[in-house]
Amino acid sequence: NSDSSVKNLKGNKRPINNQERRKTILESIKFVDEVIIFNELTPLNLIKRITPNILIKGADYKEDEIVGADYVKENGGKVVRIDLVSNVSTSKIISEIKD
């Protein structure tokens, strides 16, 4: 998400890391081919434009809650839900700093 879409989703005090920093972190992952910043609240338009082979989302989402999952599967791709690292989230880090 772009900085503006994160603000719309999570409030004026977010994001903590700007979009360029978040993009750089994601690009450093060996298996990431491309990182595209989008301004909409969901990535559906982007997903339809690029038709990815794999759509990855955190396992805290059920597959039927993942935006674009149906579209990706209908076009021969797959949806992968990955386990989250426990007790690691921006919200948790902010809470710990405040405490």
Secondary structure, 3 states (H helix, E strand, C coil): CCHHHHHHHHCCCCCCCCHHHHHHHHHCCCCCCCCCCCCCCCCHHHHHHHCCCEEEEECCCCHHHCCCHHHHHHCCCEEEEECCCCCCCHHHHHHHHHC
